[in-house]
Amino acid sequence: MKFAFCNAAVDLYANAVAVSSNETLDSGAINLGAQIYEDDFLRNRFHKVSDVSRWGNFDNFGADLSMSDNIVFSENPAAELQKFLDGKSYSKIAVLSDDNTIRYCYPVIQKGLPVHDVFQVASGEEHKNLDTCEVIWQKMTASEMDRHALLIIIGGGVLGDMGGFCAATYKRGIDFVLIPTTLLSQVDASIGGKLGIDFQHFKNHIGVFQTPVLTILHAGFLNTLPEAERRSGFAEVIKHALIADAPVWHEIKKHSLADQNWEMLLRHSVKVKLNVVRTDPYEKGLRKTLNAGHTIGHAVETYLLQESRKILHGEAIAVGLICEAFLAKENGMITPDDFEAIREYLLTVFGTVQLKSGEEDAIAKLTMQDKKNRGNKIMCVLLDGIGKARWDCEIRPDDVKRALAFYRSV
């Protein structure tokens, strides 16, 4: 069966990443065929950079990578904060942490801050909801923060999404700084201005787009992570390679989780995502490809959270990447050999998430709530070879169930 609708192949995606400080984005537009868009926002507006064949040695990739003005890699986040705050006149500063980062990460930045308040909330996806937002808003109100205040959020993807959402909506929006502390948040959640919370267990069901005034990426925080959290973030790193960079995928799969070049992979993932969201900030087209693995992965994560069998986000995305690669293979979009390489590597790193017979129906139903959908159609992102992806691929609940049944069989 061929999918009822799928966008034109994004052959230029592999060219969407500038890989050294002397390679810059070309301002020229490339026509991919206006007929594939229903919204004029992104019509024919894609940037191009140098060809992937010029990337050179993988081991040297990203050594001199430069970020945008408000995203910085720093070995000294306290000094970076102090530098940012010099000359600023915020009426009040508060730090939002959780029960993990208050102990392991907040002391690293504390000395770089003037007088400030500290707010603490519970960690975990189960607390990414309106109830916790109300607690945060109450703390901000009790602290008499006005529209000229600053909220500094130090935590993983859950706290960054939720804290940023609270800042973006408090008194119609105040400035906020993100200091992501997990691999998942550094390579994905903190880049691109997506903020939000879960609602009735639906992932990121309520949210806004708002860019932080500063994002500080400090690799030292990764040393505080248990292996499970590092592995969770690795799913997004793998995703970025699969959709945008075949050479990096082929290098990744040569190595175990413990033997990866984390500094290089962090910079690579940030650059991939940053260039995509610069091109398509509000997810009208190209940015949808960053949701590879998430249509089925989010549904699995949501279902298991409802069933009190919580798994980490990256574990769910690994399930989604395998299932969606299975559908791509079924439709001739990737080769059987490429599919087997994806399946084998992800299962080696992440193991198998236990799903029970008959749960495919409930999980498939949850995909009907995916944010990428149009009408009653499930719109998925599927690989089109390694290093390329198509968005707005219509799949059916039966496709989801068939892919999950395959996953359960491995």
C-alpha positions as a LaTeX table, in Angstrom:
\begin{tabular}{lrrr}
\hline
Residue & $x$ (\AA) & $y$ (\AA) & $z$ (\AA) \\
\hline
Met1 & 0.00 & 0.00 & 0.00 \\
Lys2 & 1.27 & 3.45 & $-0.88$ \\
Phe3 & 0.43 & 6.29 & 1.45 \\
Ala4 & $-2.43$ & 8.48 & 0.32 \\
Phe5 & $-0.43$ & 11.68 & 0.60 \\
Cys6 & 3.18 & 12.52 & 1.22 \\
Asn7 & 5.10 & 15.69 & 0.50 \\
Ala8 & 7.75 & 15.99 & $-2.18$ \\
Ala9 & 11.10 & 14.48 & $-1.26$ \\
Val10 & 13.33 & 16.88 & 0.62 \\
Asp11 & 16.53 & 16.04 & $-1.22$ \\
Leu12 & 18.18 & 19.22 & $-0.04$ \\
Tyr13 & 17.74 & 18.40 & 3.63 \\
Ala14 & 21.21 & 16.88 & 3.82 \\
Asn15 & 22.46 & 20.30 & 2.76 \\
Ala16 & 20.65 & 22.15 & 5.53 \\
Val17 & 23.54 & 22.21 & 7.98 \\
Ala18 & 26.52 & 24.56 & 7.91 \\
Val19 & 29.38 & 22.60 & 9.39 \\
Ser20 & 32.12 & 25.07 & 10.06 \\
Ser21 & 32.50 & 28.71 & 10.88 \\
Asn22 & 33.45 & 29.63 & 7.30 \\
Glu23 & 30.32 & 28.13 & 5.72 \\
Thr24 & 27.28 & 30.38 & 5.89 \\
Leu25 & 23.68 & 30.15 & 4.85 \\
Asp26 & 22.88 & 31.21 & 1.31 \\
Ser27 & 20.04 & 33.74 & 1.16 \\
Gly28 & 18.73 & 32.35 & $-2.10$ \\
Ala29 & 15.42 & 30.50 & $-2.25$ \\
Ile30 & 14.95 & 27.06 & $-3.74$ \\
Asn31 & 11.71 & 26.07 & $-5.43$ \\
Leu32 & 10.56 & 22.65 & $-4.22$ \\
Gly33 & 7.14 & 22.86 & $-5.84$ \\
Ala34 & 4.57 & 25.21 & $-4.38$ \\
Gln35 & 1.83 & 22.66 & $-4.82$ \\
Ile36 & 2.95 & 20.77 & $-1.73$ \\
Tyr37 & 2.07 & 23.66 & 0.57 \\
Glu38 & $-1.31$ & 24.79 & 1.78 \\
Asp39 & 0.18 & 27.73 & 3.71 \\
Asp40 & 2.09 & 30.55 & 2.05 \\
Phe41 & 4.26 & 31.13 & 5.12 \\
Leu42 & 7.00 & 28.77 & 3.99 \\
Arg43 & 6.28 & 28.67 & 0.27 \\
Asn44 & 9.58 & 28.01 & $-1.53$ \\
Arg45 & 11.66 & 29.55 & 1.28 \\
Phe46 & 14.45 & 27.06 & 1.95 \\
His47 & 18.06 & 27.97 & 2.60 \\
Lys48 & 20.91 & 25.99 & 1.13 \\
Val49 & 24.52 & 25.62 & 2.16 \\
Ser50 & 27.51 & 23.65 & 0.96 \\
Asp51 & 27.11 & 20.11 & $-0.28$ \\
Val52 & 27.33 & 17.28 & 2.25 \\
Ser53 & 30.28 & 15.78 & 0.37 \\
Arg54 & 32.42 & 18.70 & 1.54 \\
Trp55 & 31.88 & 17.99 & 5.22 \\
Gly56 & 35.25 & 16.36 & 5.62 \\
Asn57 & 36.43 & 14.29 & 8.57 \\
Phe58 & 33.63 & 13.38 & 10.97 \\
Asp59 & 35.96 & 13.49 & 13.98 \\
Asn60 & 36.67 & 17.17 & 13.39 \\
Phe61 & 33.09 & 18.16 & 12.73 \\
Gly62 & 31.76 & 21.04 & 14.82 \\
Ala63 & 35.00 & 21.98 & 16.56 \\
Asp64 & 34.56 & 25.65 & 15.65 \\
Leu65 & 30.80 & 25.64 & 15.30 \\
Ser66 & 29.28 & 29.07 & 15.96 \\
Met67 & 25.78 & 29.47 & 17.32 \\
Ser68 & 23.30 & 32.30 & 17.10 \\
Asp69 & 23.68 & 35.22 & 19.49 \\
Asn70 & 21.30 & 33.80 & 22.09 \\
Ile71 & 22.52 & 30.18 & 22.09 \\
Val72 & 25.97 & 29.62 & 23.54 \\
Phe73 & 28.14 & 26.68 & 24.52 \\
Ser74 & 29.92 & 27.51 & 27.75 \\
Glu75 & 32.36 & 25.79 & 30.09 \\
Asn76 & 31.47 & 28.39 & 32.72 \\
Pro77 & 27.71 & 29.01 & 32.79 \\
Ala78 & 27.96 & 31.26 & 35.86 \\
Ala79 & 30.31 & 33.62 & 34.01 \\
Glu80 & 28.06 & 33.48 & 30.93 \\
Leu81 & 25.06 & 34.49 & 33.03 \\
Gln82 & 26.99 & 37.28 & 34.67 \\
Lys83 & 28.11 & 38.56 & 31.27 \\
Phe84 & 24.52 & 38.50 & 30.00 \\
Leu85 & 23.15 & 40.31 & 33.05 \\
Asp86 & 25.77 & 43.07 & 33.03 \\
Gly87 & 24.05 & 46.21 & 31.85 \\
Lys88 & 20.57 & 44.67 & 32.13 \\
Ser89 & 18.04 & 46.24 & 34.48 \\
Tyr90 & 15.62 & 43.45 & 35.32 \\
Ser91 & 13.28 & 44.41 & 38.15 \\
Lys92 & 13.57 & 40.96 & 39.69 \\
Ile93 & 15.32 & 37.69 & 38.92 \\
Ala94 & 14.12 & 34.23 & 39.89 \\
Val95 & 15.55 & 30.77 & 39.26 \\
Leu96 & 13.19 & 27.87 & 38.57 \\
Ser97 & 14.62 & 24.43 & 39.42 \\
Asp98 & 13.37 & 20.97 & 40.25 \\
Asp99 & 14.25 & 18.57 & 43.04 \\
Asn100 & 17.25 & 17.27 & 41.07 \\
Thr101 & 18.73 & 20.42 & 39.57 \\
Ile102 & 18.48 & 22.38 & 42.81 \\
Arg103 & 21.06 & 19.99 & 44.24 \\
Tyr104 & 23.33 & 19.19 & 41.30 \\
Cys105 & 23.13 & 22.13 & 38.90 \\
Tyr106 & 21.95 & 25.29 & 40.65 \\
Pro107 & 25.20 & 25.62 & 42.68 \\
Val108 & 27.12 & 25.84 & 39.39 \\
Ile109 & 25.31 & 29.05 & 38.35 \\
Gln110 & 24.56 & 30.55 & 41.76 \\
Lys111 & 27.73 & 32.62 & 41.98 \\
Gly112 & 26.99 & 34.32 & 38.66 \\
Leu113 & 23.70 & 35.77 & 39.86 \\
Pro114 & 22.78 & 38.93 & 41.75 \\
Val115 & 20.11 & 38.79 & 44.45 \\
His116 & 17.39 & 36.42 & 43.28 \\
Asp117 & 14.56 & 34.15 & 44.37 \\
Val118 & 14.61 & 30.38 & 43.92 \\
Phe119 & 11.52 & 28.36 & 43.02 \\
Gln120 & 11.49 & 24.59 & 43.18 \\
Val121 & 8.96 & 22.13 & 41.75 \\
Ala122 & 8.76 & 18.35 & 41.45 \\
Ser123 & 10.58 & 16.70 & 38.55 \\
Gly124 & 9.13 & 14.27 & 36.04 \\
Glu125 & 6.77 & 14.11 & 33.07 \\
Glu126 & 3.84 & 13.36 & 35.38 \\
His127 & 4.18 & 16.89 & 36.78 \\
Lys128 & 4.24 & 18.65 & 33.39 \\
Asn129 & 0.69 & 19.94 & 33.72 \\
Leu130 & $-1.52$ & 22.87 & 34.62 \\
Asp131 & $-1.37$ & 22.05 & 38.33 \\
Thr132 & 2.39 & 22.61 & 38.40 \\
Cys133 & 2.02 & 25.72 & 36.23 \\
Glu134 & $-0.35$ & 27.12 & 38.83 \\
Val135 & 2.27 & 26.51 & 41.51 \\
Ile136 & 4.89 & 28.33 & 39.41 \\
Trp137 & 2.58 & 31.26 & 38.63 \\
Gln138 & 1.70 & 31.53 & 42.32 \\
Lys139 & 5.38 & 31.69 & 43.24 \\
Met140 & 6.02 & 34.34 & 40.59 \\
Thr141 & 3.07 & 36.37 & 41.81 \\
Ala142 & 4.04 & 36.06 & 45.49 \\
Ser143 & 7.54 & 37.18 & 44.53 \\
Glu144 & 5.99 & 40.30 & 42.95 \\
Met145 & 7.57 & 39.66 & 39.57 \\
Asp146 & 6.39 & 42.20 & 37.01 \\
Arg147 & 6.70 & 42.32 & 33.24 \\
His148 & 10.30 & 43.52 & 33.56 \\
Ala149 & 11.42 & 40.48 & 35.54 \\
Leu150 & 13.55 & 37.53 & 34.38 \\
Leu151 & 12.98 & 33.82 & 34.98 \\
Ile152 & 16.03 & 31.54 & 34.71 \\
Ile153 & 15.06 & 27.91 & 34.16 \\
Ile154 & 17.63 & 25.26 & 35.00 \\
Gly155 & 16.46 & 21.75 & 34.27 \\
Gly156 & 15.69 & 19.13 & 31.66 \\
Gly157 & 13.16 & 19.13 & 28.87 \\
Val158 & 10.12 & 18.91 & 31.14 \\
Leu159 & 11.10 & 21.94 & 33.22 \\
Gly160 & 12.31 & 23.91 & 30.20 \\
Asp161 & 9.05 & 23.36 & 28.30 \\
Met162 & 6.88 & 24.09 & 31.31 \\
Gly163 & 8.91 & 26.92 & 32.84 \\
Gly164 & 9.22 & 28.65 & 29.49 \\
Phe165 & 5.47 & 28.29 & 29.00 \\
Cys166 & 4.84 & 29.87 & 32.40 \\
Ala167 & 7.19 & 32.76 & 31.60 \\
Ala168 & 5.71 & 33.29 & 28.13 \\
Thr169 & 2.18 & 33.54 & 29.55 \\
Tyr170 & 2.81 & 35.32 & 32.88 \\
Lys171 & 1.49 & 38.88 & 32.52 \\
Arg172 & 1.47 & 38.23 & 28.75 \\
Gly173 & 5.12 & 37.32 & 28.73 \\
Ile174 & 8.41 & 38.01 & 30.50 \\
Asp175 & 12.00 & 37.29 & 29.51 \\
Phe176 & 13.40 & 33.88 & 30.36 \\
Val177 & 16.75 & 32.09 & 30.14 \\
Leu178 & 17.05 & 28.36 & 29.50 \\
Ile179 & 19.89 & 26.35 & 31.01 \\
Pro180 & 19.17 & 22.77 & 29.91 \\
Thr181 & 20.79 & 20.10 & 32.06 \\
Thr182 & 20.04 & 16.82 & 30.25 \\
Leu183 & 21.20 & 15.50 & 26.91 \\
Leu184 & 17.62 & 15.42 & 25.66 \\
Ser185 & 17.02 & 19.06 & 26.53 \\
Gln186 & 20.37 & 20.24 & 25.19 \\
Val187 & 20.07 & 18.60 & 21.78 \\
Asp188 & 16.35 & 19.08 & 21.26 \\
Ala189 & 13.91 & 20.61 & 23.74 \\
Ser190 & 15.81 & 23.83 & 24.40 \\
Ile191 & 16.27 & 24.72 & 20.73 \\
Gly192 & 13.51 & 26.29 & 18.65 \\
Gly193 & 11.18 & 28.03 & 21.08 \\
Lys194 & 8.56 & 25.30 & 21.52 \\
Leu195 & 7.04 & 25.54 & 25.01 \\
Gly196 & 4.16 & 23.69 & 26.56 \\
Ile197 & 2.62 & 21.20 & 28.92 \\
Asp198 & 0.71 & 17.94 & 28.75 \\
Phe199 & $-3.06$ & 17.95 & 29.09 \\
Gln200 & $-5.13$ & 14.90 & 30.00 \\
His201 & $-1.97$ & 12.88 & 29.28 \\
Phe202 & $-1.68$ & 14.20 & 25.71 \\
Lys203 & 1.91 & 15.25 & 25.12 \\
Asn204 & 2.55 & 19.00 & 24.77 \\
His205 & $-1.14$ & 19.54 & 24.08 \\
Ile206 & $-1.14$ & 23.16 & 25.28 \\
Gly207 & 1.70 & 25.51 & 24.42 \\
Val208 & 3.17 & 28.47 & 22.60 \\
Phe209 & 6.19 & 29.43 & 20.53 \\
Gln210 & 8.52 & 31.84 & 22.34 \\
Thr211 & 12.31 & 32.16 & 22.10 \\
Pro212 & 14.36 & 32.56 & 25.29 \\
Val213 & 16.61 & 35.61 & 25.54 \\
Leu214 & 19.52 & 33.27 & 26.22 \\
Thr215 & 20.17 & 29.52 & 26.13 \\
Ile216 & 23.34 & 28.25 & 27.80 \\
Leu217 & 24.56 & 24.77 & 26.86 \\
His218 & 27.02 & 23.37 & 29.41 \\
Ala219 & 28.27 & 19.86 & 28.68 \\
Gly220 & 29.44 & 19.50 & 32.27 \\
Phe221 & 25.85 & 19.01 & 33.40 \\
Leu222 & 25.73 & 15.75 & 31.44 \\
Asn223 & 28.11 & 14.25 & 33.99 \\
Thr224 & 25.32 & 14.47 & 36.57 \\
Leu225 & 23.02 & 12.21 & 34.53 \\
Pro226 & 22.30 & 8.56 & 35.17 \\
Glu227 & 22.91 & 6.36 & 32.14 \\
Ala228 & 19.17 & 6.00 & 31.46 \\
Glu229 & 18.80 & 9.77 & 31.00 \\
Arg230 & 21.80 & 9.96 & 28.71 \\
Arg231 & 20.40 & 7.10 & 26.67 \\
Ser232 & 17.04 & 8.87 & 26.48 \\
Gly233 & 18.61 & 11.97 & 24.94 \\
Phe234 & 20.56 & 9.81 & 22.50 \\
Ala235 & 17.30 & 8.97 & 20.71 \\
Glu236 & 16.99 & 12.57 & 19.52 \\
Val237 & 20.65 & 12.61 & 18.45 \\
Ile238 & 20.03 & 9.49 & 16.36 \\
Lys239 & 16.86 & 11.04 & 14.93 \\
His240 & 18.74 & 14.13 & 13.75 \\
Ala241 & 21.28 & 11.97 & 11.95 \\
Leu242 & 18.63 & 9.76 & 10.33 \\
Ile243 & 16.64 & 12.69 & 8.93 \\
Ala244 & 19.50 & 15.01 & 8.01 \\
Asp245 & 22.92 & 13.40 & 7.90 \\
Ala246 & 23.68 & 9.91 & 6.58 \\
Pro247 & 27.46 & 10.07 & 7.27 \\
Val248 & 26.86 & 10.90 & 10.92 \\
Trp249 & 24.32 & 8.05 & 11.24 \\
His250 & 26.82 & 5.60 & 9.78 \\
Glu251 & 29.45 & 6.78 & 12.26 \\
Ile252 & 27.08 & 6.67 & 15.23 \\
Lys253 & 26.09 & 3.06 & 14.63 \\
Lys254 & 29.73 & 1.96 & 14.75 \\
His255 & 29.90 & 2.81 & 18.45 \\
Ser256 & 28.15 & 1.88 & 21.67 \\
Leu257 & 26.36 & 4.44 & 23.81 \\
Ala258 & 29.40 & 4.77 & 26.08 \\
Asp259 & 31.84 & 5.32 & 23.20 \\
Gln260 & 30.11 & 8.18 & 21.39 \\
Asn261 & 31.79 & 11.55 & 20.81 \\
Trp262 & 29.32 & 13.49 & 22.94 \\
Glu263 & 30.76 & 16.95 & 22.45 \\
Met264 & 30.65 & 16.56 & 18.67 \\
Leu265 & 27.17 & 15.01 & 18.69 \\
Leu266 & 25.81 & 17.76 & 20.93 \\
Arg267 & 27.05 & 20.46 & 18.60 \\
His268 & 25.89 & 18.58 & 15.52 \\
Ser269 & 22.35 & 18.06 & 16.82 \\
Val270 & 22.03 & 21.67 & 17.92 \\
Lys271 & 23.18 & 22.90 & 14.53 \\
Val272 & 20.80 & 20.58 & 12.64 \\
Lys273 & 17.82 & 21.72 & 14.67 \\
Leu274 & 18.81 & 25.38 & 14.74 \\
Asn275 & 19.09 & 25.64 & 10.96 \\
Val276 & 15.75 & 23.92 & 10.48 \\
Val277 & 13.87 & 26.13 & 12.95 \\
Arg278 & 15.47 & 29.27 & 11.53 \\
Thr279 & 14.02 & 28.27 & 8.17 \\
Asp280 & 10.60 & 27.24 & 9.50 \\
Pro281 & 10.07 & 28.68 & 13.00 \\
Tyr282 & 6.35 & 27.87 & 13.27 \\
Glu283 & 6.37 & 24.34 & 11.84 \\
Lys284 & 4.58 & 25.01 & 8.56 \\
Gly285 & 6.68 & 22.51 & 6.60 \\
Leu286 & 10.33 & 21.52 & 7.00 \\
Arg287 & 10.29 & 21.70 & 10.81 \\
Lys288 & 7.78 & 18.87 & 10.86 \\
Thr289 & 10.62 & 16.52 & 9.93 \\
Leu290 & 12.00 & 16.99 & 13.46 \\
Asn291 & 8.99 & 14.95 & 14.59 \\
Ala292 & 10.32 & 11.76 & 13.05 \\
Gly293 & 9.55 & 8.91 & 15.43 \\
His294 & 7.18 & 11.09 & 17.43 \\
Thr295 & 3.79 & 10.22 & 15.93 \\
Ile296 & 3.91 & 6.66 & 17.20 \\
Gly297 & 6.48 & 7.39 & 19.92 \\
His298 & 4.35 & 10.04 & 21.64 \\
Ala299 & 1.32 & 7.75 & 21.50 \\
Val300 & 3.29 & 4.94 & 23.16 \\
Glu301 & 4.63 & 7.33 & 25.81 \\
Thr302 & 1.16 & 8.72 & 26.52 \\
Tyr303 & $-0.46$ & 5.31 & 26.73 \\
Leu304 & 2.12 & 3.87 & 29.11 \\
Leu305 & 1.96 & 6.96 & 31.32 \\
Gln306 & $-1.82$ & 6.49 & 31.56 \\
Glu307 & $-1.23$ & 2.83 & 32.48 \\
Ser308 & 1.28 & 3.74 & 35.24 \\
Arg309 & 4.07 & 2.10 & 33.20 \\
Lys310 & 6.03 & 5.29 & 32.59 \\
Ile311 & 9.00 & 5.16 & 30.24 \\
Leu312 & 11.48 & 7.88 & 29.33 \\
His313 & 10.79 & 10.09 & 26.33 \\
Gly314 & 13.78 & 8.79 & 24.40 \\
Glu315 & 12.72 & 5.20 & 24.96 \\
Ala316 & 9.35 & 6.01 & 23.41 \\
Ile317 & 10.97 & 7.81 & 20.48 \\
Ala318 & 13.16 & 4.77 & 19.84 \\
Val319 & 9.97 & 2.69 & 19.54 \\
Gly320 & 8.54 & 5.31 & 17.20 \\
Leu321 & 11.65 & 5.43 & 15.03 \\
Ile322 & 11.58 & 1.65 & 14.56 \\
Cys323 & 7.85 & 1.56 & 13.82 \\
Glu324 & 7.93 & 4.48 & 11.42 \\
Ala325 & 11.04 & 3.10 & 9.69 \\
Phe326 & 9.09 & $-0.16$ & 9.29 \\
Leu327 & 6.34 & 1.76 & 7.46 \\
Ala328 & 8.93 & 3.55 & 5.31 \\
Lys329 & 10.48 & 0.19 & 4.42 \\
Glu330 & 7.05 & $-1.26$ & 3.58 \\
Asn331 & 6.53 & 1.55 & 1.08 \\
Gly332 & 9.95 & 1.35 & $-0.54$ \\
Met333 & 11.22 & 4.60 & 0.98 \\
Ile334 & 14.19 & 2.94 & 2.69 \\
Thr335 & 15.90 & $-0.32$ & 1.84 \\
Pro336 & 15.46 & $-3.48$ & 3.92 \\
Asp337 & 19.15 & $-3.28$ & 4.83 \\
Asp338 & 18.81 & 0.29 & 6.09 \\
Phe339 & 15.74 & $-0.68$ & 8.09 \\
Glu340 & 17.54 & $-3.63$ & 9.66 \\
Ala341 & 20.44 & $-1.37$ & 10.64 \\
Ile342 & 18.05 & 1.06 & 12.33 \\
Arg343 & 16.12 & $-1.69$ & 14.08 \\
Glu344 & 19.19 & $-3.57$ & 15.26 \\
Tyr345 & 21.04 & $-0.53$ & 16.58 \\
Leu346 & 18.06 & 0.98 & 18.40 \\
Leu347 & 17.19 & $-2.32$ & 20.04 \\
Thr348 & 20.81 & $-2.81$ & 21.08 \\
Val349 & 20.94 & 0.62 & 22.73 \\
Phe350 & 17.41 & 0.92 & 24.10 \\
Gly351 & 16.22 & $-2.64$ & 24.51 \\
Thr352 & 12.56 & $-3.50$ & 23.95 \\
Val353 & 9.69 & $-1.63$ & 25.57 \\
Gln354 & 7.18 & $-4.21$ & 26.76 \\
Leu355 & 3.81 & $-3.82$ & 25.06 \\
Lys356 & 0.99 & $-6.28$ & 25.68 \\
Ser357 & $-1.08$ & $-8.03$ & 23.07 \\
Gly358 & $-4.12$ & $-5.92$ & 22.18 \\
Glu359 & $-2.61$ & $-2.59$ & 23.25 \\
Glu360 & $-2.02$ & $-1.63$ & 19.63 \\
Asp361 & $-5.64$ & $-0.44$ & 19.28 \\
Ala362 & $-5.44$ & 2.01 & 22.18 \\
Ile363 & $-2.06$ & 3.36 & 21.06 \\
Ala364 & $-3.25$ & 3.78 & 17.47 \\
Lys365 & $-6.26$ & 5.72 & 18.73 \\
Leu366 & $-3.94$ & 8.14 & 20.54 \\
Thr367 & $-2.16$ & 8.98 & 17.27 \\
Met368 & $-5.41$ & 10.66 & 16.19 \\
Gln369 & $-4.56$ & 13.46 & 18.67 \\
Asp370 & $-1.12$ & 14.14 & 17.18 \\
Lys371 & $-0.45$ & 17.85 & 16.61 \\
Lys372 & 0.69 & 17.30 & 13.02 \\
Asn373 & $-2.64$ & 15.85 & 11.95 \\
Arg374 & $-4.98$ & 17.51 & 9.50 \\
Gly375 & $-8.65$ & 16.81 & 9.93 \\
Asn376 & $-9.05$ & 13.12 & 10.68 \\
Lys377 & $-5.83$ & 12.21 & 8.88 \\
Ile378 & $-2.75$ & 11.03 & 10.76 \\
Met379 & 0.19 & 12.93 & 9.30 \\
Cys380 & 3.51 & 11.23 & 9.91 \\
Val381 & 7.18 & 11.90 & 9.11 \\
Leu382 & 8.89 & 9.07 & 7.24 \\
Leu383 & 12.47 & 8.57 & 6.15 \\
Asp384 & 13.11 & 8.83 & 2.40 \\
Gly385 & 16.45 & 7.11 & 2.44 \\
Ile386 & 18.97 & 7.74 & 5.21 \\
Gly387 & 19.62 & 11.44 & 5.76 \\
Lys388 & 16.34 & 12.62 & 4.19 \\
Ala389 & 12.72 & 12.69 & 5.31 \\
Arg390 & 9.23 & 13.44 & 4.06 \\
Trp391 & 6.60 & 15.15 & 6.14 \\
Asp392 & 2.79 & 15.06 & 5.90 \\
Cys393 & 2.76 & 11.37 & 5.02 \\
Glu394 & $-0.76$ & 10.18 & 5.69 \\
Ile395 & $-0.89$ & 6.88 & 7.56 \\
Arg396 & $-3.90$ & 5.02 & 8.92 \\
Pro397 & $-4.62$ & 3.49 & 12.33 \\
Asp398 & $-4.17$ & 0.06 & 10.76 \\
Asp399 & $-0.65$ & 1.07 & 9.69 \\
Val400 & 0.14 & 2.06 & 13.27 \\
Lys401 & $-1.22$ & $-1.22$ & 14.61 \\
Arg402 & 0.72 & $-3.24$ & 12.04 \\
Ala403 & 3.95 & $-1.43$ & 12.88 \\
Leu404 & 3.40 & $-1.95$ & 16.62 \\
Ala405 & 2.62 & $-5.62$ & 16.06 \\
Phe406 & 5.94 & $-5.93$ & 14.25 \\
Tyr407 & 7.71 & $-4.17$ & 17.13 \\
Arg408 & 6.17 & $-6.55$ & 19.65 \\
Ser409 & 7.46 & $-9.49$ & 17.60 \\
Val410 & 11.14 & $-8.50$ & 17.63 \\
\hline
\end{tabular}
